[in-house]
Amino acid sequence: QVQLVESGGGLVQAGGSLRLSCAASGRTGSSSVMGWFRQAPGKEREFVAAISRSGDSTGYADSQQGRFTISRDNAKNTLYLQMASLKPEDTAVYYCAARKGMYSGWTKFLANYDYWGQGTQVTVSS
């Protein structure tokens, strides 16, 4: 099992920045791909960004391309999401996820992820 704990959410004005962190513990060596998803009230959970095990391959949803940066520090078992130029429509609960097994590359499909954190709220005011 892998446990994921997100932190770094909060209230920020439009145009501002936040950095989310996700600390992984447990059998972290058994997971590879990690990603960020978000869910706004009344909407389905959606893909934000993902990163390969080594960190050399990343992918983003179109709406975040150029504004968000995903990274990971495997020595610290920590995943990050640097968010800039935030918009009110970025308001959501942000979830960290990890995929079990040794896979190359990354995936944007929610069903491919096996472990989830409890989420951290990000609120962007206009």
N, CA, C and O atoms as CSV, one atom per row, in Angstrom:
chain,resi,resn,atom,element,x,y,z
A,1,GLN,N,N,0.831,-1.199,0.000
A,1,GLN,CA,C,0.000,0.000,0.000
A,1,GLN,C,C,0.869,1.254,0.000
A,1,GLN,O,O,1.977,1.265,0.536
A,2,VAL,N,N,0.347,2.290,-0.603
A,2,VAL,CA,C,1.006,3.590,-0.634
A,2,VAL,C,C,0.037,4.613,-0.052
A,2,VAL,O,O,-1.133,4.658,-0.432
A,3,GLN,N,N,0.522,5.418,0.854
A,3,GLN,CA,C,-0.287,6.486,1.432
A,3,GLN,C,C,0.193,7.824,0.858
A,3,GLN,O,O,1.391,8.084,0.753
A,4,LEU,N,N,-0.769,8.650,0.498
A,4,LEU,CA,C,-0.479,9.949,-0.099
A,4,LEU,C,C,-1.135,11.053,0.714
A,4,LEU,O,O,-2.316,10.972,1.049
A,5,VAL,N,N,-0.365,12.081,1.028
A,5,VAL,CA,C,-0.895,13.199,1.805
A,5,VAL,C,C,-0.540,14.502,1.099
A,5,VAL,O,O,0.633,14.842,0.945
A,6,GLU,N,N,-1.566,15.218,0.677
A,6,GLU,CA,C,-1.368,16.499,-0.004
A,6,GLU,C,C,-1.305,17.641,0.994
A,6,GLU,O,O,-1.858,17.558,2.091
A,7,SER,N,N,-0.628,18.703,0.600
A,7,SER,CA,C,-0.578,19.920,1.393
A,7,SER,C,C,-0.304,21.093,0.465
A,7,SER,O,O,0.056,20.910,-0.698
A,8,GLY,N,N,-0.480,22.302,0.994
A,8,GLY,CA,C,-0.145,23.491,0.227
A,8,GLY,C,C,-1.323,24.234,-0.366
A,8,GLY,O,O,-1.152,25.306,-0.946
A,9,GLY,N,N,-2.507,23.684,-0.229
A,9,GLY,CA,C,-3.673,24.386,-0.746
A,9,GLY,C,C,-4.000,25.612,0.081
A,9,GLY,O,O,-3.429,25.826,1.150
A,10,GLY,N,N,-4.928,26.420,-0.424
A,10,GLY,CA,C,-5.334,27.614,0.312
A,10,GLY,C,C,-6.098,28.568,-0.563
A,10,GLY,O,O,-6.545,28.218,-1.655
A,11,LEU,N,N,-6.243,29.786,-0.067
A,11,LEU,CA,C,-6.951,30.848,-0.771
A,11,LEU,C,C,-5.937,31.795,-1.402
A,11,LEU,O,O,-5.010,32.258,-0.738
A,12,VAL,N,N,-6.118,32.074,-2.671
A,12,VAL,CA,C,-5.204,32.957,-3.390
A,12,VAL,C,C,-6.000,33.821,-4.354
A,12,VAL,O,O,-7.053,33.406,-4.838
A,13,GLN,N,N,-5.510,35.007,-4.632
A,13,GLN,CA,C,-6.181,35.876,-5.596
A,13,GLN,C,C,-5.852,35.455,-7.016
A,13,GLN,O,O,-4.821,34.835,-7.275
A,14,ALA,N,N,-6.730,35.797,-7.914
A,14,ALA,CA,C,-6.489,35.507,-9.326
A,14,ALA,C,C,-5.158,36.121,-9.763
A,14,ALA,O,O,-4.835,37.257,-9.416
A,15,GLY,N,N,-4.394,35.340,-10.535
A,15,GLY,CA,C,-3.077,35.771,-10.950
A,15,GLY,C,C,-1.971,35.320,-10.026
A,15,GLY,O,O,-0.792,35.432,-10.361
A,16,GLY,N,N,-2.339,34.815,-8.872
A,16,GLY,CA,C,-1.360,34.383,-7.886
A,16,GLY,C,C,-0.833,32.987,-8.151
A,16,GLY,O,O,-1.168,32.352,-9.152
A,17,SER,N,N,0.009,32.518,-7.221
A,17,SER,CA,C,0.653,31.216,-7.359
A,17,SER,C,C,0.505,30.397,-6.088
A,17,SER,O,O,0.333,30.938,-4.995
A,18,LEU,N,N,0.575,29.093,-6.252
A,18,LEU,CA,C,0.591,28.161,-5.127
A,18,LEU,C,C,1.443,26.977,-5.521
A,18,LEU,O,O,1.561,26.651,-6.702
A,19,ARG,N,N,2.042,26.329,-4.524
A,19,ARG,CA,C,2.735,25.078,-4.777
A,19,ARG,C,C,2.137,23.996,-3.888
A,19,ARG,O,O,2.147,24.096,-2.661
A,20,LEU,N,N,1.626,22.976,-4.531
A,20,LEU,CA,C,1.092,21.829,-3.813
A,20,LEU,C,C,2.180,20.772,-3.663
A,20,LEU,O,O,3.036,20.605,-4.532
A,21,SER,N,N,2.123,20.068,-2.548
A,21,SER,CA,C,3.034,18.954,-2.313
A,21,SER,C,C,2.233,17.709,-1.999
A,21,SER,O,O,1.112,17.785,-1.495
A,22,CYS,N,N,2.812,16.573,-2.298
A,22,CYS,CA,C,2.183,15.292,-1.987
A,22,CYS,C,C,3.270,14.368,-1.459
A,22,CYS,O,O,4.165,13.957,-2.197
A,23,ALA,N,N,3.180,14.050,-0.183
A,23,ALA,CA,C,4.150,13.167,0.447
A,23,ALA,C,C,3.664,11.730,0.371
A,23,ALA,O,O,2.546,11.420,0.783
A,24,ALA,N,N,4.503,10.861,-0.155
A,24,ALA,CA,C,4.156,9.447,-0.282
A,24,ALA,C,C,4.882,8.640,0.774
A,24,ALA,O,O,6.041,8.913,1.089
A,25,SER,N,N,4.202,7.649,1.317
A,25,SER,CA,C,4.807,6.747,2.291
A,25,SER,C,C,4.286,5.339,2.061
A,25,SER,O,O,3.334,5.131,1.308
A,26,GLY,N,N,4.911,4.384,2.710
A,26,GLY,CA,C,4.535,2.999,2.516
A,26,GLY,C,C,5.385,2.373,1.429
A,26,GLY,O,O,6.578,2.661,1.332
A,27,ARG,N,N,4.796,1.533,0.622
A,27,ARG,CA,C,5.533,0.814,-0.417
A,27,ARG,C,C,5.695,1.694,-1.660
A,27,ARG,O,O,5.192,1.378,-2.738
A,28,THR,N,N,6.404,2.793,-1.479
A,28,THR,CA,C,6.549,3.745,-2.586
A,28,THR,C,C,7.335,3.154,-3.749
A,28,THR,O,O,7.186,3.589,-4.891
A,29,GLY,N,N,8.166,2.169,-3.458
A,29,GLY,CA,C,8.950,1.559,-4.531
A,29,GLY,C,C,8.121,0.749,-5.500
A,29,GLY,O,O,8.588,0.384,-6.579
A,30,SER,N,N,6.884,0.469,-5.112
A,30,SER,CA,C,6.002,-0.335,-5.965
A,30,SER,C,C,5.185,0.514,-6.925
A,30,SER,O,O,4.440,-0.025,-7.744
A,31,SER,N,N,5.313,1.826,-6.838
A,31,SER,CA,C,4.520,2.695,-7.713
A,31,SER,C,C,5.437,3.455,-8.644
A,31,SER,O,O,6.620,3.637,-8.358
A,32,SER,N,N,4.894,3.892,-9.743
A,32,SER,CA,C,5.696,4.573,-10.745
A,32,SER,C,C,5.093,5.919,-11.125
A,32,SER,O,O,5.527,6.964,-10.639
A,33,VAL,N,N,4.115,5.888,-11.974
A,33,VAL,CA,C,3.506,7.117,-12.463
A,33,VAL,C,C,2.752,7.816,-11.332
A,33,VAL,O,O,2.077,7.173,-10.528
A,34,MET,N,N,2.879,9.125,-11.284
A,34,MET,CA,C,2.121,9.909,-10.319
A,34,MET,C,C,1.436,11.051,-11.051
A,34,MET,O,O,1.884,11.487,-12.111
A,35,GLY,N,N,0.353,11.522,-10.475
A,35,GLY,CA,C,-0.378,12.578,-11.143
A,35,GLY,C,C,-1.175,13.443,-10.190
A,35,GLY,O,O,-1.329,13.130,-9.010
A,36,TRP,N,N,-1.670,14.528,-10.728
A,36,TRP,CA,C,-2.578,15.422,-10.019
A,36,TRP,C,C,-3.900,15.468,-10.760
A,36,TRP,O,O,-3.938,15.555,-11.988
A,37,PHE,N,N,-4.969,15.409,-10.006
A,37,PHE,CA,C,-6.317,15.565,-10.516
A,37,PHE,C,C,-7.027,16.617,-9.672
A,37,PHE,O,O,-6.559,16.960,-8.586
A,38,ARG,N,N,-8.138,17.123,-10.157
A,38,ARG,CA,C,-8.905,18.076,-9.373
A,38,ARG,C,C,-10.392,17.861,-9.585
A,38,ARG,O,O,-10.825,17.325,-10.605
A,39,GLN,N,N,-11.157,18.290,-8.601
A,39,GLN,CA,C,-12.608,18.154,-8.679
A,39,GLN,C,C,-13.256,19.402,-8.117
A,39,GLN,O,O,-13.093,19.736,-6.944
A,40,ALA,N,N,-13.993,20.082,-8.975
A,40,ALA,CA,C,-14.749,21.264,-8.559
A,40,ALA,C,C,-16.151,20.839,-8.132
A,40,ALA,O,O,-16.620,19.776,-8.536
A,41,PRO,N,N,-16.818,21.645,-7.329
A,41,PRO,CA,C,-18.172,21.284,-6.871
A,41,PRO,C,C,-19.104,21.003,-8.039
A,41,PRO,O,O,-19.204,21.800,-8.972
A,42,GLY,N,N,-19.781,19.871,-7.981
A,42,GLY,CA,C,-20.747,19.533,-9.011
A,42,GLY,C,C,-20.145,19.013,-10.302
A,42,GLY,O,O,-20.863,18.773,-11.273
A,43,LYS,N,N,-18.828,18.837,-10.321
A,43,LYS,CA,C,-18.167,18.370,-11.545
A,43,LYS,C,C,-17.410,17.076,-11.284
A,43,LYS,O,O,-17.129,16.717,-10.141
A,44,GLU,N,N,-17.089,16.390,-12.367
A,44,GLU,CA,C,-16.320,15.159,-12.245
A,44,GLU,C,C,-14.843,15.475,-11.986
A,44,GLU,O,O,-14.349,16.553,-12.314
A,45,ARG,N,N,-14.168,14.508,-11.393
A,45,ARG,CA,C,-12.734,14.657,-11.182
A,45,ARG,C,C,-12.036,14.654,-12.545
A,45,ARG,O,O,-12.343,13.835,-13.411
A,46,GLU,N,N,-11.088,15.588,-12.719
A,46,GLU,CA,C,-10.447,15.716,-14.012
A,46,GLU,C,C,-8.923,15.727,-13.884
A,46,GLU,O,O,-8.363,16.082,-12.847
A,47,PHE,N,N,-8.289,15.333,-14.954
A,47,PHE,CA,C,-6.831,15.274,-15.024
A,47,PHE,C,C,-6.234,16.668,-15.033
A,47,PHE,O,O,-6.752,17.577,-15.681
A,48,VAL,N,N,-5.123,16.827,-14.294
A,48,VAL,CA,C,-4.389,18.094,-14.286
A,48,VAL,C,C,-3.008,17.903,-14.898
A,48,VAL,O,O,-2.644,18.581,-15.858
A,49,ALA,N,N,-2.242,16.968,-14.331
A,49,ALA,CA,C,-0.873,16.739,-14.795
A,49,ALA,C,C,-0.405,15.391,-14.307
A,49,ALA,O,O,-0.925,14.858,-13.327
A,50,ALA,N,N,0.591,14.832,-15.002
A,50,ALA,CA,C,1.162,13.553,-14.597
A,50,ALA,C,C,2.648,13.538,-14.930
A,50,ALA,O,O,3.129,14.312,-15.757
A,51,ILE,N,N,3.365,12.631,-14.257
A,51,ILE,CA,C,4.811,12.564,-14.420
A,51,ILE,C,C,5.259,11.114,-14.335
A,51,ILE,O,O,4.705,10.321,-13.574
A,52,SER,N,N,6.269,10.781,-15.127
A,52,SER,CA,C,6.798,9.430,-15.133
A,52,SER,C,C,7.615,9.157,-13.871
A,52,SER,O,O,7.912,10.064,-13.093
A,53,ARG,N,N,7.965,7.909,-13.694
A,53,ARG,CA,C,8.696,7.514,-12.494
A,53,ARG,C,C,10.014,8.274,-12.346
A,53,ARG,O,O,10.359,8.728,-11.254
A,54,SER,N,N,10.736,8.407,-13.438
A,54,SER,CA,C,12.033,9.090,-13.382
A,54,SER,C,C,11.890,10.609,-13.385
A,54,SER,O,O,12.819,11.327,-13.016
A,55,GLY,N,N,10.736,11.085,-13.798
A,55,GLY,CA,C,10.510,12.520,-13.874
A,55,GLY,C,C,10.886,13.131,-15.206
A,55,GLY,O,O,10.795,14.347,-15.375
A,56,ASP,N,N,11.307,12.308,-16.158
A,56,ASP,CA,C,11.763,12.859,-17.428
A,56,ASP,C,C,10.648,13.021,-18.446
A,56,ASP,O,O,10.875,13.539,-19.539
A,57,SER,N,N,9.457,12.587,-18.102
A,57,SER,CA,C,8.322,12.719,-19.002
A,57,SER,C,C,7.127,13.251,-18.230
A,57,SER,O,O,6.761,12.712,-17.185
A,58,THR,N,N,6.514,14.325,-18.756
A,58,THR,CA,C,5.367,14.932,-18.082
A,58,THR,C,C,4.257,15.196,-19.087
A,58,THR,O,O,4.491,15.284,-20.293
A,59,GLY,N,N,3.044,15.319,-18.563
A,59,GLY,CA,C,1.907,15.638,-19.403
A,59,GLY,C,C,0.942,16.524,-18.652
A,59,GLY,O,O,0.849,16.456,-17.426
A,60,TYR,N,N,0.220,17.360,-19.388
A,60,TYR,CA,C,-0.680,18.325,-18.788
A,60,TYR,C,C,-2.003,18.369,-19.546
A,60,TYR,O,O,-2.068,18.091,-20.743
A,61,ALA,N,N,-3.040,18.721,-18.818
A,61,ALA,CA,C,-4.300,19.029,-19.479
A,61,ALA,C,C,-4.120,20.336,-20.241
A,61,ALA,O,O,-3.319,21.184,-19.849
A,62,ASP,N,N,-4.854,20.494,-21.311
A,62,ASP,CA,C,-4.685,21.670,-22.162
A,62,ASP,C,C,-4.878,22.980,-21.391
A,62,ASP,O,O,-4.185,23.964,-21.646
A,63,SER,N,N,-5.803,22.983,-20.471
A,63,SER,CA,C,-6.120,24.227,-19.759
A,63,SER,C,C,-5.025,24.636,-18.775
A,63,SER,O,O,-4.993,25.777,-18.315
A,64,GLN,N,N,-4.128,23.702,-18.455
A,64,GLN,CA,C,-3.049,24.015,-17.523
A,64,GLN,C,C,-1.695,24.193,-18.194
A,64,GLN,O,O,-0.732,24.646,-17.576
A,65,GLN,N,N,-1.641,23.829,-19.465
A,65,GLN,CA,C,-0.362,23.892,-20.172
A,65,GLN,C,C,0.227,25.296,-20.100
A,65,GLN,O,O,-0.415,26.282,-20.463
A,66,GLY,N,N,1.460,25.358,-19.625
A,66,GLY,CA,C,2.141,26.638,-19.535
A,66,GLY,C,C,1.952,27.360,-18.222
A,66,GLY,O,O,2.710,28.277,-17.906
A,67,ARG,N,N,0.941,26.961,-17.440
A,67,ARG,CA,C,0.703,27.624,-16.153
A,67,ARG,C,C,1.117,26.745,-14.975
A,67,ARG,O,O,1.557,27.247,-13.941
A,68,PHE,N,N,0.973,25.442,-15.138
A,68,PHE,CA,C,1.282,24.509,-14.062
A,68,PHE,C,C,2.539,23.709,-14.425
A,68,PHE,O,O,2.805,23.435,-15.596
A,69,THR,N,N,3.300,23.344,-13.395
A,69,THR,CA,C,4.477,22.516,-13.579
A,69,THR,C,C,4.480,21.403,-12.547
A,69,THR,O,O,4.441,21.657,-11.343
A,70,ILE,N,N,4.525,20.174,-13.025
A,70,ILE,CA,C,4.589,19.022,-12.138
A,70,ILE,C,C,6.041,18.568,-12.028
A,70,ILE,O,O,6.785,18.593,-13.008
A,71,SER,N,N,6.431,18.154,-10.832
A,71,SER,CA,C,7.784,17.649,-10.620
A,71,SER,C,C,7.762,16.658,-9.460
A,71,SER,O,O,6.773,16.563,-8.734
A,72,ARG,N,N,8.837,15.936,-9.297
A,72,ARG,CA,C,8.910,14.981,-8.196
A,72,ARG,C,C,10.341,14.892,-7.698
A,72,ARG,O,O,11.297,15.099,-8.447
A,73,ASP,N,N,10.465,14.579,-6.419
A,73,ASP,CA,C,11.759,14.337,-5.799
A,73,ASP,C,C,11.693,12.926,-5.234
A,73,ASP,O,O,11.157,12.718,-4.145
A,74,ASN,N,N,12.224,11.972,-5.952
A,74,ASN,CA,C,12.118,10.581,-5.537
A,74,ASN,C,C,12.892,10.295,-4.250
A,74,ASN,O,O,12.534,9.389,-3.498
A,75,ALA,N,N,13.934,11.053,-4.000
A,75,ALA,CA,C,14.693,10.862,-2.758
A,75,ALA,C,C,13.848,11.231,-1.540
A,75,ALA,O,O,14.032,10.680,-0.454
A,76,LYS,N,N,12.924,12.164,-1.734
A,76,LYS,CA,C,12.045,12.594,-0.647
A,76,LYS,C,C,10.654,11.993,-0.759
A,76,LYS,O,O,9.788,12.266,0.072
A,77,ASN,N,N,10.437,11.179,-1.781
A,77,ASN,CA,C,9.104,10.587,-2.016
A,77,ASN,C,C,8.024,11.664,-2.042
A,77,ASN,O,O,6.970,11.517,-1.422
A,78,THR,N,N,8.292,12.723,-2.750
A,78,THR,CA,C,7.377,13.846,-2.782
A,78,THR,C,C,7.095,14.287,-4.209
A,78,THR,O,O,7.994,14.371,-5.045
A,79,LEU,N,N,5.830,14.564,-4.462
A,79,LEU,CA,C,5.355,15.071,-5.744
A,79,LEU,C,C,4.943,16.519,-5.540
A,79,LEU,O,O,4.425,16.880,-4.484
A,80,TYR,N,N,5.174,17.351,-6.557
A,80,TYR,CA,C,4.834,18.765,-6.461
A,80,TYR,C,C,3.983,19.196,-7.646
A,80,TYR,O,O,4.017,18.591,-8.717
A,81,LEU,N,N,3.223,20.257,-7.423
A,81,LEU,CA,C,2.524,20.927,-8.505
A,81,LEU,C,C,2.669,22.427,-8.273
A,81,LEU,O,O,2.061,22.983,-7.358
A,82,GLN,N,N,3.469,23.069,-9.097
A,82,GLN,CA,C,3.629,24.520,-9.047
A,82,GLN,C,C,2.577,25.136,-9.952
A,82,GLN,O,O,2.528,24.852,-11.149
A,83,MET,N,N,1.733,25.983,-9.371
A,83,MET,CA,C,0.642,26.588,-10.128
A,83,MET,C,C,0.843,28.093,-10.177
A,83,MET,O,O,1.052,28.735,-9.148
A,84,ALA,N,N,0.778,28.650,-11.376
A,84,ALA,CA,C,0.956,30.089,-11.560
A,84,ALA,C,C,-0.207,30.643,-12.376
A,84,ALA,O,O,-0.961,29.896,-12.999
A,85,SER,N,N,-0.335,31.954,-12.360
A,85,SER,CA,C,-1.405,32.627,-13.110
A,85,SER,C,C,-2.756,31.973,-12.832
A,85,SER,O,O,-3.516,31.672,-13.752
A,86,LEU,N,N,-3.033,31.763,-11.582
A,86,LEU,CA,C,-4.263,31.060,-11.201
A,86,LEU,C,C,-5.505,31.855,-11.565
A,86,LEU,O,O,-5.529,33.085,-11.512
A,87,LYS,N,N,-6.533,31.108,-11.934
A,87,LYS,CA,C,-7.812,31.690,-12.340
A,87,LYS,C,C,-8.913,31.171,-11.412
A,87,LYS,O,O,-8.768,30.106,-10.812
A,88,PRO,N,N,-10.006,31.915,-11.292
A,88,PRO,CA,C,-11.109,31.422,-10.454
A,88,PRO,C,C,-11.573,30.023,-10.863
A,88,PRO,O,O,-11.996,29.244,-10.008
A,89,GLU,N,N,-11.503,29.699,-12.133
A,89,GLU,CA,C,-11.934,28.371,-12.587
A,89,GLU,C,C,-10.973,27.258,-12.181
A,89,GLU,O,O,-11.258,26.082,-12.408
A,90,ASP,N,N,-9.843,27.616,-11.585
A,90,ASP,CA,C,-8.938,26.603,-11.045
A,90,ASP,C,C,-9.358,26.163,-9.644
A,90,ASP,O,O,-8.770,25.243,-9.076
A,91,THR,N,N,-10.369,26.817,-9.096
A,91,THR,CA,C,-10.858,26.460,-7.765
A,91,THR,C,C,-11.384,25.029,-7.762
A,91,THR,O,O,-12.247,24.672,-8.564
A,92,ALA,N,N,-10.858,24.225,-6.860
A,92,ALA,CA,C,-11.228,22.806,-6.793
A,92,ALA,C,C,-10.477,22.156,-5.633
A,92,ALA,O,O,-9.593,22.757,-5.022
A,93,VAL,N,N,-10.849,20.936,-5.354
A,93,VAL,CA,C,-10.038,20.087,-4.477
A,93,VAL,C,C,-9.039,19.362,-5.373
A,93,VAL,O,O,-9.416,18.734,-6.362
A,94,TYR,N,N,-7.776,19.456,-5.017
A,94,TYR,CA,C,-6.721,18.847,-5.810
A,94,TYR,C,C,-6.251,17.556,-5.142
A,94,TYR,O,O,-5.959,17.522,-3.947
A,95,TYR,N,N,-6.186,16.506,-5.941
A,95,TYR,CA,C,-5.831,15.180,-5.452
A,95,TYR,C,C,-4.531,14.699,-6.087
A,95,TYR,O,O,-4.288,14.885,-7.279
A,96,CYS,N,N,-3.721,14.086,-5.267
A,96,CYS,CA,C,-2.520,13.413,-5.722
A,96,CYS,C,C,-2.861,11.938,-5.937
A,96,CYS,O,O,-3.659,11.370,-5.191
A,97,ALA,N,N,-2.261,11.320,-6.950
A,97,ALA,CA,C,-2.539,9.921,-7.238
A,97,ALA,C,C,-1.264,9.213,-7.680
A,97,ALA,O,O,-0.350,9.829,-8.228
A,98,ALA,N,N,-1.223,7.911,-7.430
A,98,ALA,CA,C,-0.077,7.091,-7.833
A,98,ALA,C,C,-0.569,5.805,-8.476
A,98,ALA,O,O,-1.583,5.236,-8.071
A,99,ARG,N,N,0.158,5.365,-9.472
A,99,ARG,CA,C,-0.199,4.143,-10.171
A,99,ARG,C,C,0.688,3.007,-9.685
A,99,ARG,O,O,1.908,3.154,-9.618
A,100,LYS,N,N,0.087,1.890,-9.349
A,100,LYS,CA,C,0.815,0.726,-8.886
A,100,LYS,C,C,1.511,0.046,-10.054
A,100,LYS,O,O,0.944,-0.056,-11.142
A,101,GLY,N,N,2.739,-0.422,-9.836
A,101,GLY,CA,C,3.454,-1.131,-10.878
A,101,GLY,C,C,4.471,-0.267,-11.578
A,101,GLY,O,O,4.426,0.962,-11.510
A,102,MET,N,N,5.391,-0.933,-12.254
A,102,MET,CA,C,6.480,-0.241,-12.932
A,102,MET,C,C,6.095,0.028,-14.388
A,102,MET,O,O,6.206,-0.852,-15.241
A,103,TYR,N,N,5.653,1.224,-14.656
A,103,TYR,CA,C,5.288,1.622,-16.002
A,103,TYR,C,C,6.192,2.760,-16.451
A,103,TYR,O,O,6.666,3.553,-15.637
A,104,SER,N,N,6.417,2.827,-17.717
A,104,SER,CA,C,7.139,3.966,-18.262
A,104,SER,C,C,6.140,5.038,-18.657
A,104,SER,O,O,4.946,4.761,-18.775
A,105,GLY,N,N,6.604,6.233,-18.859
A,105,GLY,CA,C,5.732,7.289,-19.316
A,105,GLY,C,C,4.752,7.753,-18.247
A,105,GLY,O,O,5.024,7.638,-17.052
A,106,TRP,N,N,3.621,8.271,-18.681
A,106,TRP,CA,C,2.603,8.778,-17.772
A,106,TRP,C,C,1.233,8.517,-18.378
A,106,TRP,O,O,1.131,8.134,-19.544
A,107,THR,N,N,0.184,8.722,-17.598
A,107,THR,CA,C,-1.162,8.514,-18.096
A,107,THR,C,C,-2.094,9.568,-17.526
A,107,THR,O,O,-1.923,10.006,-16.388
A,108,LYS,N,N,-3.071,9.971,-18.307
A,108,LYS,CA,C,-4.051,10.966,-17.872
A,108,LYS,C,C,-5.362,10.335,-17.418
A,108,LYS,O,O,-6.284,11.040,-17.009
A,109,PHE,N,N,-5.445,9.022,-17.489
A,109,PHE,CA,C,-6.708,8.359,-17.201
A,109,PHE,C,C,-6.846,8.029,-15.723
A,109,PHE,O,O,-6.020,7.322,-15.147
A,110,LEU,N,N,-7.896,8.551,-15.130
A,110,LEU,CA,C,-8.146,8.400,-13.709
A,110,LEU,C,C,-8.172,6.939,-13.294
A,110,LEU,O,O,-7.660,6.589,-12.231
A,111,ALA,N,N,-8.760,6.084,-14.120
A,111,ALA,CA,C,-8.909,4.667,-13.783
A,111,ALA,C,C,-7.575,3.939,-13.687
A,111,ALA,O,O,-7.509,2.846,-13.124
A,112,ASN,N,N,-6.522,4.523,-14.222
A,112,ASN,CA,C,-5.207,3.880,-14.182
A,112,ASN,C,C,-4.478,4.079,-12.858
A,112,ASN,O,O,-3.440,3.461,-12.624
A,113,TYR,N,N,-5.004,4.924,-12.004
A,113,TYR,CA,C,-4.350,5.222,-10.732
A,113,TYR,C,C,-4.968,4.402,-9.605
A,113,TYR,O,O,-6.185,4.245,-9.513
A,114,ASP,N,N,-4.090,3.886,-8.754
A,114,ASP,CA,C,-4.522,2.958,-7.711
A,114,ASP,C,C,-4.584,3.582,-6.315
A,114,ASP,O,O,-5.360,3.134,-5.470
A,115,TYR,N,N,-3.790,4.587,-6.076
A,115,TYR,CA,C,-3.721,5.206,-4.752
A,115,TYR,C,C,-4.062,6.686,-4.871
A,115,TYR,O,O,-3.673,7.361,-5.824
A,116,TRP,N,N,-4.805,7.173,-3.869
A,116,TRP,CA,C,-5.263,8.559,-3.880
A,116,TRP,C,C,-5.068,9.187,-2.514
A,116,TRP,O,O,-5.207,8.533,-1.481
A,117,GLY,N,N,-4.739,10.486,-2.533
A,117,GLY,CA,C,-4.702,11.242,-1.296
A,117,GLY,C,C,-6.090,11.742,-0.934
A,117,GLY,O,O,-7.060,11.482,-1.647
A,118,GLN,N,N,-6.178,12.454,0.168
A,118,GLN,CA,C,-7.472,12.939,0.654
A,118,GLN,C,C,-7.862,14.272,0.016
A,118,GLN,O,O,-9.006,14.710,0.138
A,119,GLY,N,N,-6.919,14.908,-0.658
A,119,GLY,CA,C,-7.208,16.151,-1.359
A,119,GLY,C,C,-6.862,17.387,-0.548
A,119,GLY,O,O,-6.850,17.360,0.682
A,120,THR,N,N,-6.584,18.465,-1.256
A,120,THR,CA,C,-6.324,19.753,-0.628
A,120,THR,C,C,-7.103,20.823,-1.409
A,120,THR,O,O,-7.094,20.835,-2.640
A,121,GLN,N,N,-7.761,21.704,-0.687
A,121,GLN,CA,C,-8.615,22.705,-1.324
A,121,GLN,C,C,-7.792,23.875,-1.839
A,121,GLN,O,O,-6.950,24.423,-1.128
A,122,VAL,N,N,-8.049,24.247,-3.078
A,122,VAL,CA,C,-7.484,25.453,-3.680
A,122,VAL,C,C,-8.643,26.354,-4.080
A,122,VAL,O,O,-9.521,25.952,-4.844
A,123,THR,N,N,-8.637,27.562,-3.564
A,123,THR,CA,C,-9.677,28.523,-3.878
A,123,THR,C,C,-9.031,29.777,-4.447
A,123,THR,O,O,-8.161,30.382,-3.821
A,124,VAL,N,N,-9.470,30.159,-5.644
A,124,VAL,CA,C,-8.931,31.333,-6.318
A,124,VAL,C,C,-10.027,32.388,-6.385
A,124,VAL,O,O,-11.073,32.170,-6.996
A,125,SER,N,N,-9.784,33.518,-5.761
A,125,SER,CA,C,-10.782,34.587,-5.739
A,125,SER,C,C,-10.528,35.552,-6.889
A,125,SER,O,O,-9.394,35.760,-7.320
A,126,SER,N,N,-11.611,36.128,-7.366
A,126,SER,CA,C,-11.499,37.066,-8.505
A,126,SER,C,C,-11.298,38.490,-8.038
A,126,SER,O,O,-11.185,39.399,-8.861
